[in-house]
Amino acid sequence: MEPVKVVIRYANGKLIKGYTNDFFPNKPMFHVRPIESRPTDKGVEVYLGELKAVFFVKDFMGNPKYNEKKHLTEGQQTSGKQVEVKFTDNEVLVGTTLGYDPSRPGFFITPIDPQSNNLRVFVVSAALSNFRFL
């Protein structure tokens, strides 16, 4: 599996930016090689149960001043059901999901805003204060 860019957000606020090539939503642990490490480093172990979310990103910088759109634009095509999630830290994400099951550890969301730096987000269910279909 080719390494992908991720931003790991822990439930306690800790953040790691790096690369992973062994993330699977049904596995309790994966590895992230932080951006400041050497390409030959194995990386750090990350446990899903400690996380808020795994953000699969276009780039590591993003644009902190950009406000993501929270509504579909006219004619915008999506797949899946539109959802809004609110994390325990009050961050809100709006996107679409193909497979929400509250009994699973988490689920993927694709952001509504095509200009988002996030390609998709794996949301850890335990880190949510609210979930709703729109």
N, CA, C and O atoms as CSV, one atom per row, in Angstrom:
chain,resi,resn,atom,element,x,y,z
A,1,MET,N,N,0.852,-1.181,0.000
A,1,MET,CA,C,0.000,0.000,0.000
A,1,MET,C,C,0.893,1.239,0.000
A,1,MET,O,O,1.839,1.329,0.783
A,2,GLU,N,N,0.595,2.171,-0.865
A,2,GLU,CA,C,1.346,3.427,-0.979
A,2,GLU,C,C,1.037,4.321,0.224
A,2,GLU,O,O,-0.124,4.440,0.614
A,3,PRO,N,N,2.060,4.953,0.821
A,3,PRO,CA,C,1.797,5.856,1.957
A,3,PRO,C,C,0.893,7.028,1.558
A,3,PRO,O,O,1.011,7.586,0.467
A,4,VAL,N,N,-0.010,7.380,2.474
A,4,VAL,CA,C,-0.908,8.511,2.253
A,4,VAL,C,C,-0.696,9.540,3.356
A,4,VAL,O,O,-0.271,9.206,4.463
A,5,LYS,N,N,-0.999,10.793,3.038
A,5,LYS,CA,C,-0.860,11.888,4.002
A,5,LYS,C,C,-2.039,11.878,4.961
A,5,LYS,O,O,-3.198,11.821,4.550
A,6,VAL,N,N,-1.715,11.936,6.257
A,6,VAL,CA,C,-2.765,11.967,7.270
A,6,VAL,C,C,-2.424,12.984,8.352
A,6,VAL,O,O,-1.259,13.276,8.625
A,7,VAL,N,N,-3.466,13.502,8.947
A,7,VAL,CA,C,-3.349,14.301,10.162
A,7,VAL,C,C,-4.144,13.537,11.213
A,7,VAL,O,O,-5.346,13.314,11.070
A,8,ILE,N,N,-3.450,13.146,12.258
A,8,ILE,CA,C,-4.050,12.363,13.329
A,8,ILE,C,C,-4.424,13.311,14.455
A,8,ILE,O,O,-3.572,14.029,14.980
A,9,ARG,N,N,-5.701,13.313,14.824
A,9,ARG,CA,C,-6.153,14.126,15.957
A,9,ARG,C,C,-6.573,13.182,17.070
A,9,ARG,O,O,-7.490,12.376,16.914
A,10,TYR,N,N,-5.883,13.299,18.197
A,10,TYR,CA,C,-6.221,12.518,19.374
A,10,TYR,C,C,-7.385,13.175,20.113
A,10,TYR,O,O,-7.619,14.375,19.971
A,11,ALA,N,N,-8.099,12.400,20.886
A,11,ALA,CA,C,-9.201,12.930,21.694
A,11,ALA,C,C,-8.707,13.961,22.698
A,11,ALA,O,O,-9.454,14.863,23.075
A,12,ASN,N,N,-7.452,13.838,23.139
A,12,ASN,CA,C,-6.901,14.779,24.119
A,12,ASN,C,C,-6.305,16.039,23.479
A,12,ASN,O,O,-5.746,16.881,24.183
A,13,GLY,N,N,-6.418,16.176,22.155
A,13,GLY,CA,C,-5.932,17.363,21.460
A,13,GLY,C,C,-4.586,17.195,20.769
A,13,GLY,O,O,-4.222,18.020,19.931
A,14,LYS,N,N,-3.844,16.156,21.098
A,14,LYS,CA,C,-2.546,15.906,20.465
A,14,LYS,C,C,-2.737,15.738,18.960
A,14,LYS,O,O,-3.775,15.260,18.502
A,15,LEU,N,N,-1.717,16.140,18.199
A,15,LEU,CA,C,-1.787,16.126,16.741
A,15,LEU,C,C,-0.504,15.526,16.173
A,15,LEU,O,O,0.591,15.836,16.643
A,16,ILE,N,N,-0.637,14.678,15.172
A,16,ILE,CA,C,0.516,14.156,14.432
A,16,ILE,C,C,0.210,14.297,12.948
A,16,ILE,O,O,-0.851,13.886,12.479
A,17,LYS,N,N,1.151,14.884,12.216
A,17,LYS,CA,C,1.059,14.949,10.761
A,17,LYS,C,C,2.090,13.982,10.198
A,17,LYS,O,O,3.248,13.980,10.615
A,18,GLY,N,N,1.657,13.159,9.247
A,18,GLY,CA,C,2.601,12.203,8.696
A,18,GLY,C,C,1.990,11.316,7.636
A,18,GLY,O,O,1.008,11.668,6.982
A,19,TYR,N,N,2.604,10.151,7.487
A,19,TYR,CA,C,2.222,9.206,6.437
A,19,TYR,C,C,1.866,7.864,7.054
A,19,TYR,O,O,2.470,7.442,8.041
A,20,THR,N,N,0.878,7.197,6.463
A,20,THR,CA,C,0.545,5.839,6.882
A,20,THR,C,C,0.330,4.980,5.652
A,20,THR,O,O,-0.097,5.458,4.600
A,21,ASN,N,N,0.635,3.708,5.808
A,21,ASN,CA,C,0.316,2.772,4.739
A,21,ASN,C,C,-0.314,1.499,5.313
A,21,ASN,O,O,-0.432,0.489,4.620
A,22,ASP,N,N,-0.714,1.561,6.580
A,22,ASP,CA,C,-1.341,0.379,7.162
A,22,ASP,C,C,-2.600,0.696,7.971
A,22,ASP,O,O,-2.939,-0.030,8.907
A,23,PHE,N,N,-3.298,1.791,7.606
A,23,PHE,CA,C,-4.553,2.109,8.294
A,23,PHE,C,C,-5.681,1.268,7.697
A,23,PHE,O,O,-5.880,1.239,6.483
A,24,PHE,N,N,-6.403,0.595,8.565
A,24,PHE,CA,C,-7.614,-0.129,8.191
A,24,PHE,C,C,-8.647,0.163,9.264
A,24,PHE,O,O,-8.338,0.050,10.450
A,25,PRO,N,N,-9.884,0.541,8.881
A,25,PRO,CA,C,-10.876,0.948,9.879
A,25,PRO,C,C,-11.288,-0.147,10.849
A,25,PRO,O,O,-11.856,0.149,11.900
A,26,ASN,N,N,-11.018,-1.388,10.525
A,26,ASN,CA,C,-11.400,-2.485,11.406
A,26,ASN,C,C,-10.249,-2.981,12.273
A,26,ASN,O,O,-10.400,-3.968,12.993
A,27,LYS,N,N,-9.096,-2.307,12.212
A,27,LYS,CA,C,-7.937,-2.678,13.026
A,27,LYS,C,C,-7.772,-1.672,14.158
A,27,LYS,O,O,-7.967,-0.476,13.939
A,28,PRO,N,N,-7.419,-2.117,15.355
A,28,PRO,CA,C,-7.315,-1.205,16.500
A,28,PRO,C,C,-6.041,-0.367,16.524
A,28,PRO,O,O,-5.937,0.574,17.310
A,29,MET,N,N,-5.057,-0.702,15.657
A,29,MET,CA,C,-3.773,0.014,15.682
A,29,MET,C,C,-3.218,0.124,14.264
A,29,MET,O,O,-3.434,-0.744,13.418
A,30,PHE,N,N,-2.490,1.229,14.032
A,30,PHE,CA,C,-1.775,1.418,12.770
A,30,PHE,C,C,-0.544,2.266,13.056
A,30,PHE,O,O,-0.333,2.695,14.190
A,31,HIS,N,N,0.261,2.507,12.038
A,31,HIS,CA,C,1.493,3.284,12.211
A,31,HIS,C,C,1.420,4.587,11.424
A,31,HIS,O,O,0.822,4.650,10.350
A,32,VAL,N,N,2.039,5.620,11.980
A,32,VAL,CA,C,2.185,6.903,11.286
A,32,VAL,C,C,3.650,7.297,11.369
A,32,VAL,O,O,4.254,7.306,12.442
A,33,ARG,N,N,4.205,7.621,10.204
A,33,ARG,CA,C,5.576,8.137,10.159
A,33,ARG,C,C,5.473,9.654,10.109
A,33,ARG,O,O,5.106,10.211,9.074
A,34,PRO,N,N,5.794,10.344,11.227
A,34,PRO,CA,C,5.680,11.803,11.268
A,34,PRO,C,C,6.500,12.477,10.164
A,34,PRO,O,O,7.526,11.950,9.734
A,35,ILE,N,N,6.040,13.641,9.713
A,35,ILE,CA,C,6.687,14.326,8.596
A,35,ILE,C,C,8.135,14.685,8.898
A,35,ILE,O,O,8.937,14.813,7.974
A,36,GLU,N,N,8.487,14.849,10.165
A,36,GLU,CA,C,9.859,15.215,10.509
A,36,GLU,C,C,10.785,14.000,10.616
A,36,GLU,O,O,11.975,14.163,10.884
A,37,SER,N,N,10.264,12.786,10.412
A,37,SER,CA,C,11.090,11.581,10.519
A,37,SER,C,C,11.704,11.213,9.162
A,37,SER,O,O,11.345,11.778,8.129
A,38,ARG,N,N,12.626,10.265,9.188
A,38,ARG,CA,C,13.268,9.778,7.964
A,38,ARG,C,C,12.332,8.789,7.262
A,38,ARG,O,O,11.551,8.109,7.927
A,39,PRO,N,N,12.400,8.700,5.936
A,39,PRO,CA,C,11.541,7.759,5.199
A,39,PRO,C,C,11.747,6.301,5.602
A,39,PRO,O,O,10.859,5.476,5.388
A,40,THR,N,N,12.890,5.970,6.175
A,40,THR,CA,C,13.151,4.588,6.580
A,40,THR,C,C,12.612,4.267,7.969
A,40,THR,O,O,12.587,3.101,8.361
A,41,ASP,N,N,12.180,5.277,8.720
A,41,ASP,CA,C,11.610,5.044,10.055
A,41,ASP,C,C,10.286,4.292,9.945
A,41,ASP,O,O,9.498,4.530,9.030
A,42,LYS,N,N,10.057,3.390,10.884
A,42,LYS,CA,C,8.804,2.622,10.903
A,42,LYS,C,C,7.622,3.500,11.298
A,42,LYS,O,O,6.513,3.306,10.801
A,43,GLY,N,N,7.848,4.442,12.167
A,43,GLY,CA,C,6.779,5.320,12.610
A,43,GLY,C,C,6.331,4.994,14.014
A,43,GLY,O,O,6.898,4.128,14.680
A,44,VAL,N,N,5.308,5.697,14.453
A,44,VAL,CA,C,4.776,5.514,15.796
A,44,VAL,C,C,3.487,4.709,15.728
A,44,VAL,O,O,2.739,4.792,14.753
A,45,GLU,N,N,3.239,3.937,16.767
A,45,GLU,CA,C,1.993,3.192,16.847
A,45,GLU,C,C,0.871,4.132,17.272
A,45,GLU,O,O,1.020,4.920,18.207
A,46,VAL,N,N,-0.238,4.036,16.578
A,46,VAL,CA,C,-1.408,4.856,16.867
A,46,VAL,C,C,-2.570,3.908,17.150
A,46,VAL,O,O,-2.861,3.008,16.363
A,47,TYR,N,N,-3.226,4.125,18.286
A,47,TYR,CA,C,-4.352,3.280,18.678
A,47,TYR,C,C,-5.661,4.022,18.443
A,47,TYR,O,O,-5.877,5.118,18.960
A,48,LEU,N,N,-6.516,3.407,17.664
A,48,LEU,CA,C,-7.778,4.010,17.268
A,48,LEU,C,C,-8.598,4.491,18.464
A,48,LEU,O,O,-9.245,5.535,18.388
A,49,GLY,N,N,-8.577,3.750,19.553
A,49,GLY,CA,C,-9.366,4.099,20.732
A,49,GLY,C,C,-8.958,5.396,21.400
A,49,GLY,O,O,-9.703,5.917,22.230
A,50,GLU,N,N,-7.784,5.938,21.058
A,50,GLU,CA,C,-7.307,7.198,21.643
A,50,GLU,C,C,-7.607,8.408,20.759
A,50,GLU,O,O,-7.310,9.542,21.135
A,51,LEU,N,N,-8.196,8.167,19.579
A,51,LEU,CA,C,-8.323,9.221,18.574
A,51,LEU,C,C,-9.682,9.897,18.536
A,51,LEU,O,O,-10.695,9.366,18.991
A,52,LYS,N,N,-9.652,11.089,17.972
A,52,LYS,CA,C,-10.847,11.821,17.583
A,52,LYS,C,C,-11.160,11.460,16.130
A,52,LYS,O,O,-12.288,11.097,15.798
A,53,ALA,N,N,-10.138,11.567,15.267
A,53,ALA,CA,C,-10.338,11.295,13.841
A,53,ALA,C,C,-8.999,11.164,13.131
A,53,ALA,O,O,-7.959,11.605,13.621
A,54,VAL,N,N,-9.062,10.540,11.956
A,54,VAL,CA,C,-7.925,10.459,11.047
A,54,VAL,C,C,-8.323,11.236,9.801
A,54,VAL,O,O,-9.260,10.856,9.098
A,55,PHE,N,N,-7.606,12.329,9.528
A,55,PHE,CA,C,-7.894,13.181,8.384
A,55,PHE,C,C,-6.940,12.813,7.247
A,55,PHE,O,O,-5.725,12.955,7.387
A,56,PHE,N,N,-7.476,12.350,6.145
A,56,PHE,CA,C,-6.692,12.063,4.949
A,56,PHE,C,C,-6.683,13.363,4.146
A,56,PHE,O,O,-7.725,13.816,3.673
A,57,VAL,N,N,-5.498,13.960,3.998
A,57,VAL,CA,C,-5.406,15.342,3.516
A,57,VAL,C,C,-4.700,15.468,2.173
A,57,VAL,O,O,-3.944,14.590,1.756
A,58,LYS,N,N,-4.976,16.605,1.500
A,58,LYS,CA,C,-4.285,16.941,0.257
A,58,LYS,C,C,-2.863,17.385,0.567
A,58,LYS,O,O,-1.908,16.942,-0.072
A,59,ASP,N,N,-2.733,18.269,1.558
A,59,ASP,CA,C,-1.396,18.710,1.985
A,59,ASP,C,C,-1.409,18.958,3.487
A,59,ASP,O,O,-2.469,19.053,4.105
A,60,PHE,N,N,-0.224,19.060,4.061
A,60,PHE,CA,C,-0.120,19.181,5.514
A,60,PHE,C,C,-0.386,20.596,6.021
A,60,PHE,O,O,-0.732,20.769,7.190
A,61,MET,N,N,-0.236,21.596,5.184
A,61,MET,CA,C,-0.417,22.979,5.626
A,61,MET,C,C,-1.889,23.376,5.686
A,61,MET,O,O,-2.336,23.984,6.659
A,62,GLY,N,N,-2.633,23.032,4.652
A,62,GLY,CA,C,-4.021,23.456,4.615
A,62,GLY,C,C,-4.117,24.974,4.618
A,62,GLY,O,O,-3.124,25.658,4.371
A,63,ASN,N,N,-5.281,25.499,4.890
A,63,ASN,CA,C,-5.482,26.936,4.993
A,63,ASN,C,C,-6.348,27.192,6.226
A,63,ASN,O,O,-7.574,27.114,6.156
A,64,PRO,N,N,-5.701,27.498,7.357
A,64,PRO,CA,C,-6.476,27.664,8.598
A,64,PRO,C,C,-7.534,28.763,8.528
A,64,PRO,O,O,-8.468,28.758,9.330
A,65,LYS,N,N,-7.412,29.710,7.586
A,65,LYS,CA,C,-8.373,30.811,7.466
A,65,LYS,C,C,-9.587,30.427,6.613
A,65,LYS,O,O,-10.582,31.152,6.581
A,66,TYR,N,N,-9.501,29.287,5.924
A,66,TYR,CA,C,-10.588,28.864,5.046
A,66,TYR,C,C,-11.741,28.286,5.857
A,66,TYR,O,O,-11.536,27.425,6.713
A,67,ASN,N,N,-12.947,28.759,5.585
A,67,ASN,CA,C,-14.150,28.228,6.233
A,67,ASN,C,C,-14.833,27.263,5.270
A,67,ASN,O,O,-15.313,27.663,4.210
A,68,GLU,N,N,-14.870,26.002,5.647
A,68,GLU,CA,C,-15.487,25.004,4.780
A,68,GLU,C,C,-16.977,25.246,4.642
A,68,GLU,O,O,-17.658,25.629,5.594
A,69,LYS,N,N,-17.473,25.011,3.417
A,69,LYS,CA,C,-18.907,25.098,3.170
A,69,LYS,C,C,-19.593,23.941,3.865
A,69,LYS,O,O,-19.067,22.828,3.895
A,70,LYS,N,N,-20.751,24.195,4.418
A,70,LYS,CA,C,-21.497,23.180,5.165
A,70,LYS,C,C,-22.770,22.751,4.437
A,70,LYS,O,O,-23.564,21.979,4.974
A,71,HIS,N,N,-22.967,23.256,3.202
A,71,HIS,CA,C,-24.160,22.936,2.430
A,71,HIS,C,C,-23.761,22.603,1.006
A,71,HIS,O,O,-22.772,23.120,0.488
A,72,LEU,N,N,-24.543,21.732,0.379
A,72,LEU,CA,C,-24.319,21.412,-1.026
A,72,LEU,C,C,-24.629,22.624,-1.882
A,72,LEU,O,O,-25.565,23.370,-1.595
A,73,THR,N,N,-23.847,22.823,-2.931
A,73,THR,CA,C,-24.166,23.870,-3.891
A,73,THR,C,C,-25.128,23.279,-4.919
A,73,THR,O,O,-25.166,22.064,-5.110
A,74,GLU,N,N,-25.890,24.122,-5.569
A,74,GLU,CA,C,-26.879,23.646,-6.530
A,74,GLU,C,C,-26.200,22.835,-7.625
A,74,GLU,O,O,-25.220,23.273,-8.227
A,75,GLY,N,N,-26.731,21.662,-7.866
A,75,GLY,CA,C,-26.193,20.786,-8.904
A,75,GLY,C,C,-25.021,19.918,-8.462
A,75,GLY,O,O,-24.540,19.094,-9.240
A,76,GLN,N,N,-24.556,20.087,-7.234
A,76,GLN,CA,C,-23.418,19.297,-6.747
A,76,GLN,C,C,-23.842,17.847,-6.541
A,76,GLN,O,O,-24.839,17.571,-5.874
A,77,GLN,N,N,-23.083,16.933,-7.114
A,77,GLN,CA,C,-23.361,15.510,-7.005
A,77,GLN,C,C,-22.552,14.902,-5.861
A,77,GLN,O,O,-21.372,15.210,-5.697
A,78,THR,N,N,-23.179,14.054,-5.088
A,78,THR,CA,C,-22.492,13.356,-4.003
A,78,THR,C,C,-22.927,11.898,-4.000
A,78,THR,O,O,-23.920,11.530,-4.627
A,79,SER,N,N,-22.174,11.081,-3.289
A,79,SER,CA,C,-22.629,9.707,-3.065
A,79,SER,C,C,-22.730,9.488,-1.572
A,79,SER,O,O,-21.941,10.022,-0.793
A,80,GLY,N,N,-23.700,8.704,-1.192
A,80,GLY,CA,C,-23.911,8.449,0.224
A,80,GLY,C,C,-24.951,9.390,0.814
A,80,GLY,O,O,-25.582,10.186,0.118
A,81,LYS,N,N,-25.102,9.263,2.118
A,81,LYS,CA,C,-26.065,10.088,2.844
A,81,LYS,C,C,-25.352,11.267,3.482
A,81,LYS,O,O,-24.249,11.135,4.013
A,82,GLN,N,N,-26.003,12.419,3.419
A,82,GLN,CA,C,-25.428,13.632,3.996
A,82,GLN,C,C,-25.590,13.593,5.515
A,82,GLN,O,O,-26.666,13.295,6.034
A,83,VAL,N,N,-24.491,13.902,6.217
A,83,VAL,CA,C,-24.491,13.853,7.680
A,83,VAL,C,C,-23.785,15.064,8.259
A,83,VAL,O,O,-22.995,15.736,7.595
A,84,GLU,N,N,-24.097,15.314,9.511
A,84,GLU,CA,C,-23.386,16.310,10.308
A,84,GLU,C,C,-22.931,15.617,11.579
A,84,GLU,O,O,-23.719,14.960,12.259
A,85,VAL,N,N,-21.654,15.770,11.890
A,85,VAL,CA,C,-21.133,15.203,13.129
A,85,VAL,C,C,-20.566,16.328,13.973
A,85,VAL,O,O,-19.959,17.270,13.464
A,86,LYS,N,N,-20.776,16.206,15.273
A,86,LYS,CA,C,-20.218,17.166,16.220
A,86,LYS,C,C,-19.358,16.377,17.202
A,86,LYS,O,O,-19.824,15.440,17.850
A,87,PHE,N,N,-18.094,16.777,17.294
A,87,PHE,CA,C,-17.164,16.125,18.199
A,87,PHE,C,C,-17.332,16.677,19.609
A,87,PHE,O,O,-17.945,17.724,19.812
A,88,THR,N,N,-16.783,15.963,20.568
A,88,THR,CA,C,-16.867,16.397,21.961
A,88,THR,C,C,-16.137,17.716,22.190
A,88,THR,O,O,-16.402,18.399,23.179
A,89,ASP,N,N,-15.205,18.094,21.276
A,89,ASP,CA,C,-14.518,19.391,21.398
A,89,ASP,C,C,-15.269,20.491,20.636
A,89,ASP,O,O,-14.741,21.590,20.462
A,90,ASN,N,N,-16.505,20.202,20.179
A,90,ASN,CA,C,-17.417,21.124,19.480
A,90,ASN,C,C,-17.089,21.364,18.015
A,90,ASN,O,O,-17.773,22.159,17.371
A,91,GLU,N,N,-16.080,20.718,17.461
A,91,GLU,CA,C,-15.838,20.838,16.017
A,91,GLU,C,C,-16.979,20.136,15.281
A,91,GLU,O,O,-17.438,19.072,15.695
A,92,VAL,N,N,-17.429,20.750,14.182
A,92,VAL,CA,C,-18.524,20.200,13.385
A,92,VAL,C,C,-18.018,19.911,11.973
A,92,VAL,O,O,-17.370,20.754,11.352
A,93,LEU,N,N,-18.318,18.718,11.475
A,93,LEU,CA,C,-18.011,18.343,10.096
A,93,LEU,C,C,-19.307,17.987,9.393
A,93,LEU,O,O,-20.181,17.335,9.964
A,94,VAL,N,N,-19.420,18.428,8.133
A,94,VAL,CA,C,-20.565,18.067,7.307
A,94,VAL,C,C,-20.022,17.363,6.075
A,94,VAL,O,O,-19.087,17.835,5.427
A,95,GLY,N,N,-20.625,16.229,5.768
A,95,GLY,CA,C,-20.165,15.470,4.619
A,95,GLY,C,C,-21.138,14.376,4.272
A,95,GLY,O,O,-22.301,14.393,4.676
A,96,THR,N,N,-20.637,13.420,3.512
A,96,THR,CA,C,-21.453,12.270,3.144
A,96,THR,C,C,-20.771,11.007,3.636
A,96,THR,O,O,-19.547,10.941,3.741
A,97,THR,N,N,-21.588,10.008,3.934
A,97,THR,CA,C,-21.057,8.725,4.357
A,97,THR,C,C,-21.794,7.610,3.644
A,97,THR,O,O,-22.980,7.720,3.333
A,98,LEU,N,N,-21.074,6.544,3.395
A,98,LEU,CA,C,-21.666,5.371,2.764
A,98,LEU,C,C,-21.979,4.279,3.774
A,98,LEU,O,O,-22.729,3.350,3.476
A,99,GLY,N,N,-21.408,4.388,4.964
A,99,GLY,CA,C,-21.578,3.284,5.894
A,99,GLY,C,C,-21.519,3.652,7.349
A,99,GLY,O,O,-20.547,3.323,8.028
A,100,TYR,N,N,-22.522,4.319,7.844
A,100,TYR,CA,C,-22.566,4.625,9.271
A,100,TYR,C,C,-23.230,3.473,10.011
A,100,TYR,O,O,-24.343,3.067,9.677
A,101,ASP,N,N,-22.549,2.961,11.001
A,101,ASP,CA,C,-23.083,1.922,11.867
A,101,ASP,C,C,-22.606,2.246,13.275
A,101,ASP,O,O,-21.414,2.119,13.557
A,102,PRO,N,N,-23.509,2.665,14.173
A,102,PRO,CA,C,-23.092,3.096,15.508
A,102,PRO,C,C,-22.403,2.003,16.331
A,102,PRO,O,O,-21.765,2.301,17.341
A,103,SER,N,N,-22.525,0.752,15.911
A,103,SER,CA,C,-21.875,-0.319,16.661
A,103,SER,C,C,-20.409,-0.509,16.255
A,103,SER,O,O,-19.681,-1.260,16.905
A,104,ARG,N,N,-19.979,0.154,15.203
A,104,ARG,CA,C,-18.584,0.067,14.757
A,104,ARG,C,C,-17.760,1.173,15.414
A,104,ARG,O,O,-18.305,2.176,15.875
A,105,PRO,N,N,-16.423,0.976,15.450
A,105,PRO,CA,C,-15.557,1.981,16.099
A,105,PRO,C,C,-15.562,3.342,15.400
A,105,PRO,O,O,-15.261,4.357,16.028
A,106,GLY,N,N,-15.898,3.375,14.119
A,106,GLY,CA,C,-15.900,4.634,13.389
A,106,GLY,C,C,-16.432,4.460,11.984
A,106,GLY,O,O,-16.906,3.387,11.611
A,107,PHE,N,N,-16.346,5.543,11.200
A,107,PHE,CA,C,-16.870,5.543,9.837
A,107,PHE,C,C,-16.198,6.669,9.050
A,107,PHE,O,O,-15.646,7.605,9.628
A,108,PHE,N,N,-16.257,6.561,7.728
A,108,PHE,CA,C,-15.669,7.576,6.857
A,108,PHE,C,C,-16.699,8.623,6.472
A,108,PHE,O,O,-17.877,8.329,6.272
A,109,ILE,N,N,-16.213,9.859,6.374
A,109,ILE,CA,C,-16.995,10.980,5.849
A,109,ILE,C,C,-16.181,11.615,4.724
A,109,ILE,O,O,-14.971,11.805,4.847
A,110,THR,N,N,-16.857,11.937,3.640
A,110,THR,CA,C,-16.267,12.736,2.573
A,110,THR,C,C,-16.834,14.140,2.717
A,110,THR,O,O,-18.054,14.303,2.700
A,111,PRO,N,N,-15.987,15.168,2.860
A,111,PRO,CA,C,-16.491,16.536,3.059
A,111,PRO,C,C,-17.402,17.005,1.916
A,111,PRO,O,O,-17.191,16.654,0.755
A,112,ILE,N,N,-18.407,17.795,2.263
A,112,ILE,CA,C,-19.313,18.397,1.285
A,112,ILE,C,C,-18.552,19.373,0.390
A,112,ILE,O,O,-18.813,19.455,-0.811
A,113,ASP,N,N,-17.612,20.111,0.976
A,113,ASP,CA,C,-16.884,21.165,0.278
A,113,ASP,C,C,-15.749,20.560,-0.557
A,113,ASP,O,O,-14.803,20.012,0.007
A,114,PRO,N,N,-15.827,20.651,-1.896
A,114,PRO,CA,C,-14.760,20.103,-2.732
A,114,PRO,C,C,-13.428,20.848,-2.570
A,114,PRO,O,O,-12.383,20.338,-2.974
A,115,GLN,N,N,-13.460,22.049,-1.984
A,115,GLN,CA,C,-12.239,22.825,-1.751
A,115,GLN,C,C,-11.588,22.496,-0.413
A,115,GLN,O,O,-10.541,23.051,-0.078
A,116,SER,N,N,-12.198,21.600,0.349
A,116,SER,CA,C,-11.647,21.205,1.635
A,116,SER,C,C,-10.266,20.580,1.457
A,116,SER,O,O,-10.005,19.919,0.451
A,117,ASN,N,N,-9.404,20.783,2.410
A,117,ASN,CA,C,-8.098,20.123,2.401
A,117,ASN,C,C,-8.241,18.635,2.739
A,117,ASN,O,O,-7.343,17.842,2.458
A,118,ASN,N,N,-9.352,18.270,3.331
A,118,ASN,CA,C,-9.602,16.877,3.684
A,118,ASN,C,C,-10.187,16.130,2.496
A,118,ASN,O,O,-11.211,16.527,1.940
A,119,LEU,N,N,-9.527,15.048,2.116
A,119,LEU,CA,C,-10.061,14.183,1.067
A,119,LEU,C,C,-11.184,13.326,1.639
A,119,LEU,O,O,-12.232,13.149,1.018
A,120,ARG,N,N,-10.943,12.800,2.831
A,120,ARG,CA,C,-11.935,12.063,3.597
A,120,ARG,C,C,-11.464,12.017,5.041
A,120,ARG,O,O,-10.299,12.279,5.341
A,121,VAL,N,N,-12.384,11.683,5.920
A,121,VAL,CA,C,-12.092,11.681,7.354
A,121,VAL,C,C,-12.649,10.391,7.944
A,121,VAL,O,O,-13.803,10.029,7.711
A,122,PHE,N,N,-11.801,9.702,8.716
A,122,PHE,CA,C,-12.306,8.575,9.491
A,122,PHE,C,C,-12.643,9.112,10.867
A,122,PHE,O,O,-11.758,9.511,11.624
A,123,VAL,N,N,-13.917,9.121,11.186
A,123,VAL,CA,C,-14.430,9.662,12.443
A,123,VAL,C,C,-14.518,8.528,13.459
A,123,VAL,O,O,-15.113,7.486,13.184
A,124,VAL,N,N,-13.931,8.732,14.623
A,124,VAL,CA,C,-14.022,7.751,15.703
A,124,VAL,C,C,-15.320,8.023,16.466
A,124,VAL,O,O,-15.501,9.095,17.044
A,125,SER,N,N,-16.202,7.053,16.457
A,125,SER,CA,C,-17.539,7.228,17.035
A,125,SER,C,C,-17.513,7.679,18.494
A,125,SER,O,O,-18.354,8.479,18.903
A,126,ALA,N,N,-16.568,7.182,19.280
A,126,ALA,CA,C,-16.492,7.535,20.698
A,126,ALA,C,C,-16.154,9.009,20.919
A,126,ALA,O,O,-16.351,9.526,22.018
A,127,ALA,N,N,-15.649,9.689,19.894
A,127,ALA,CA,C,-15.264,11.098,20.013
A,127,ALA,C,C,-16.406,12.052,19.640
A,127,ALA,O,O,-16.203,13.265,19.593
A,128,LEU,N,N,-17.587,11.521,19.379
A,128,LEU,CA,C,-18.717,12.344,18.954
A,128,LEU,C,C,-19.637,12.694,20.120
A,128,LEU,O,O,-19.869,11.891,21.023
A,129,SER,N,N,-20.147,13.911,20.067
A,129,SER,CA,C,-21.212,14.288,20.999
A,129,SER,C,C,-22.553,14.266,20.291
A,129,SER,O,O,-23.594,14.208,20.946
A,130,ASN,N,N,-22.550,14.311,18.944
A,130,ASN,CA,C,-23.807,14.286,18.197
A,130,ASN,C,C,-23.558,13.800,16.770
A,130,ASN,O,O,-22.522,14.089,16.170
A,131,PHE,N,N,-24.517,13.068,16.250
A,131,PHE,CA,C,-24.510,12.600,14.874
A,131,PHE,C,C,-25.931,12.772,14.343
A,131,PHE,O,O,-26.901,12.444,15.025
A,132,ARG,N,N,-26.044,13.290,13.116
A,132,ARG,CA,C,-27.387,13.364,12.531
A,132,ARG,C,C,-27.322,13.327,11.016
A,132,ARG,O,O,-26.394,13.852,10.401
A,133,PHE,N,N,-28.333,12.690,10.427
A,133,PHE,CA,C,-28.496,12.701,8.984
A,133,PHE,C,C,-29.159,14.012,8.607
A,133,PHE,O,O,-30.056,14.481,9.308
A,134,LEU,N,N,-28.722,14.609,7.503
A,134,LEU,CA,C,-29.318,15.878,7.045
A,134,LEU,C,C,-30.300,15.633,5.928
A,134,LEU,O,O,-30.900,16.578,5.416
